[in-house]
Amino acid sequence: MKNPENSNKTSLNEAFKEISPTAILTAYPRTFSDIPYYPEIFAAMRRAELSISEDLLVSRLAPELEARHKLIDKLLSETGACQVLEVAAGFSPRGINFVQNRRSAQYVELDLPDVAKTKRDILNSIVEVPENLHILGGNALEGKDFERATAFFDPDKPVAVVNEGLLRYLTFAEKAKLAENIRAVLSKFGGVWITGDGATRQFGGESRTGSTNQTILTNTKRQDLGNAFESQAHMAEFFGGLGFGTDFHPFTEVQDELVSPKKLNFSDEEVTSKLLAYADVVVMRVEKEVKE
């Protein structure tokens, strides 16, 4: 008889193999930014002998990914939240950067087990990890894993849920399940959901090259363009039906703060009209309960 726990672990590891290359795809371009720890993390990824193929090293994505990270940081700071749950954190240093200046904060990262283990090992190799940064293995589509993650939080304080680069790889049924799990957290604690995945099909079709889209498909077996929202209105309608209000913030809000375009010789016009066009960070709040 099969052990259900082993079966669950196997399925999670298979998901890791399928989607985890995107963590590498996003880590490398950000080494061209001034976001703390990205160069050290990518160097540690190299030392860990992760499977890093050359087609995952796409420097053209640097302005987009630097903008997404910085805009999320900006919006997160504006919430004043000291309890943060980051879903599918990958190799992002947002958590370590957040807690180093906030001793009273609680920051929880939830990612697939192999990703979480590798992340812990990498961070421990370059910095002393504070006790208020928790890196957990789990599945964003499992409510019980959200319950484990939020066990670190004070029920009387609001929570900010953050994600980057996850929604675009999920089917619409999976997006709805993720939203259901996040709605349960925010209904209990209060707070906001900040997602960096407000990009529409125009973003995937016009701002990215065909080779970049093919790289994502080849390495993940998931077509992010096929799972994209048609428009902001489509996204607002979808999440509105799941009980959320949506507030869109274009990547260009932080364009003046970017350092990667100069390092890579991109013109302001190219950054504005191509590399950051049609992309938004979306802040969502629970506006109504939804009958399941």
SULCORJO-V50913 format. One record per pair of residues at least 12 apart in sequence whose ideal C-beta (glycine too) atoms are under 7 Angstrom apart, sorted by the first residue. I is the first residue (numbers start at 1). GAP is how many residues later the second one is. D is the distance in Angstrom with one decimal. If there is no record, write none. Layout:
i = (I:I)
gap = (GAP:GAP)
d = (D:D)
This chain:
i = (9:12:12:12:13:13:15:16:16:16:18:18:18:19:19:19:20:21:21:21:22:22:23:23:23:24:24:24:24:25:25:26:26:26:27:27:27:27:28:28:28:29:29:29:29:29:30:30:30:30:32:32:32:32:32:33:33:33:33:34:35:35:35:36:36:37:37:37:38:40:41:41:41:44:44:44:45:45:48:48:55:56:56:58:58:59:60:61:62:62:63:63:63:63:63:63:63:64:64:64:64:66:66:67:67:67:67:67:68:68:68:68:70:70:71:71:71:71:71:72:72:72:72:72:73:74:75:75:75:75:76:76:76:79:79:81:81:81:81:82:82:82:82:83:83:83:83:83:83:84:84:84:84:85:85:85:85:85:85:85:86:86:86:87:87:87:87:87:88:88:88:88:88:89:89:90:90:91:91:92:95:95:95:96:96:96:96:99:99:99:100:103:105:106:106:106:107:107:108:108:108:108:109:109:109:110:110:110:110:110:111:112:112:113:116:116:116:117:119:120:134:136:136:140:140:141:141:141:143:143:146:146:146:150:153:155:158:158:158:159:159:159:159:160:160:160:161:161:161:161:162:163:163:163:164:165:165:166:167:167:168:168:168:168:168:169:169:169:169:170:171:176:179:179:179:183:183:183:186:187:187:192:192:192:193:194:194:195:195:195:196:198:198:198:198:198:198:199:199:199:199:200:200:200:200:200:200:201:201:201:202:203:203:203:204:204:204:205:206:206:207:207:207:207:213:232:239:242:243:243:243:243:243:244:244:244:244:245:245:245:246:246:247:247:248:248:249:249:249:250:250:251:251:251:252:252:255:255:255)
gap = (104:100:101:127:100:101:97:96:98:99:202:203:204:150:201:203:95:35:198:199:143:198:67:68:92:21:26:28:32:31:33:39:64:139:14:15:18:64:14:28:29:29:30:32:33:36:32:35:36:39:27:30:228:231:232:29:33:226:227:225:31:34:58:57:61:56:59:60:55:86:50:52:81:78:81:82:46:77:70:74:160:159:163:154:157:205:152:151:198:202:195:197:198:203:208:212:213:187:211:212:215:192:194:184:187:188:191:209:96:128:183:213:184:187:178:180:182:183:210:90:92:122:124:209:21:180:119:174:206:208:84:86:118:81:113:77:78:79:110:20:22:23:75:22:23:70:71:74:76:14:23:76:78:23:25:64:65:74:76:100:23:76:77:23:53:74:76:79:23:52:75:77:78:20:22:21:25:28:31:72:12:14:38:27:31:33:37:31:33:34:30:29:27:26:46:47:25:26:26:28:41:44:25:26:27:26:28:30:35:39:26:25:27:24:19:20:21:20:16:15:18:12:13:26:38:33:36:37:38:41:35:38:39:35:36:34:31:32:33:26:27:30:32:31:32:34:21:24:25:32:32:32:33:34:32:31:32:31:28:30:29:31:56:59:60:51:53:55:58:57:56:66:60:63:65:59:60:103:100:99:102:91:92:93:91:87:89:86:87:89:85:37:50:81:82:83:84:29:79:80:81:28:29:30:31:32:78:24:27:29:76:74:75:76:20:21:24:20:71:72:67:68:70:71:12:16:45:48:43:44:45:46:47:40:41:42:43:39:40:42:36:38:35:36:32:34:31:32:34:29:30:25:28:29:20:24:16:17:21)
d = (6.9:5.5:5.6:5.9:7.0:6.0:5.9:4.3:4.5:6.0:5.8:5.5:6.7:6.0:5.4:6.5:5.8:6.0:4.0:5.8:6.0:6.0:3.5:5.1:6.3:6.9:6.6:5.4:5.0:5.0:6.7:5.4:6.4:6.0:6.3:5.2:6.5:4.7:5.9:6.9:4.9:6.3:5.8:4.3:3.9:5.0:6.8:5.4:6.0:6.6:6.5:4.3:4.1:5.0:6.1:6.7:4.0:5.8:5.1:4.9:6.9:5.8:6.8:6.2:5.5:3.7:6.3:6.8:6.3:4.7:5.4:6.1:5.9:4.4:5.3:5.8:6.6:6.6:6.7:6.5:5.1:6.9:6.4:5.9:6.6:5.9:7.0:6.9:3.8:6.0:5.8:5.3:5.1:6.2:5.2:4.5:6.4:6.9:5.6:6.3:6.6:5.3:4.9:4.1:5.4:6.7:6.0:5.7:6.1:4.4:6.4:6.7:4.6:5.6:6.2:6.0:5.8:4.8:4.7:6.2:6.6:5.7:5.4:5.6:6.8:6.3:5.4:6.4:6.1:5.8:5.7:6.4:6.0:5.2:5.6:5.8:6.6:3.8:6.1:6.2:6.1:4.4:6.7:7.0:5.0:4.7:6.7:5.4:4.7:6.4:4.8:5.0:6.1:5.0:6.6:5.5:6.5:6.0:4.9:6.8:5.0:4.5:6.8:5.3:4.9:6.6:4.4:6.3:5.6:6.0:5.6:7.0:4.1:3.9:5.4:6.6:6.5:6.0:6.8:6.7:4.6:5.2:5.1:6.2:6.4:6.8:6.0:5.0:5.0:4.8:6.8:7.0:5.9:5.4:5.0:5.9:6.4:5.1:4.6:6.4:4.7:5.5:6.9:4.7:6.7:5.3:4.9:6.6:6.3:4.9:6.9:6.6:6.9:3.3:5.1:6.0:4.1:6.7:5.5:5.1:5.7:6.5:5.7:6.6:5.4:6.1:4.9:6.2:5.2:6.6:4.8:6.9:5.8:5.8:6.4:6.5:5.7:4.2:3.7:6.0:6.9:4.3:4.2:5.4:5.5:6.2:5.1:6.1:6.9:4.6:5.0:5.2:6.8:7.0:4.0:6.5:6.6:6.6:6.1:3.7:5.2:6.8:4.0:6.0:6.1:6.5:4.5:5.6:6.5:6.2:6.0:6.2:6.4:4.6:6.9:6.7:5.6:5.7:4.8:5.8:7.0:5.6:6.7:5.5:4.3:6.5:5.4:7.0:5.2:7.0:5.2:6.6:5.9:6.7:3.3:5.8:4.0:6.7:6.3:4.4:6.9:6.1:5.4:6.6:5.4:6.6:5.4:6.4:4.6:5.9:4.1:6.8:3.7:4.9:6.4:4.0:5.4:6.6:6.9:6.7:5.1:6.0:5.2:6.2:5.8:5.7:6.0:6.0:5.6:6.3:5.0:6.2:4.3:4.3:6.7:6.2:6.4:6.6:5.3:4.3:5.5:5.4:6.8:4.5:4.5:5.6:5.8:4.8:6.9:7.0:5.3:4.2:4.6:6.8:6.2:5.3:6.4:6.7:6.4)
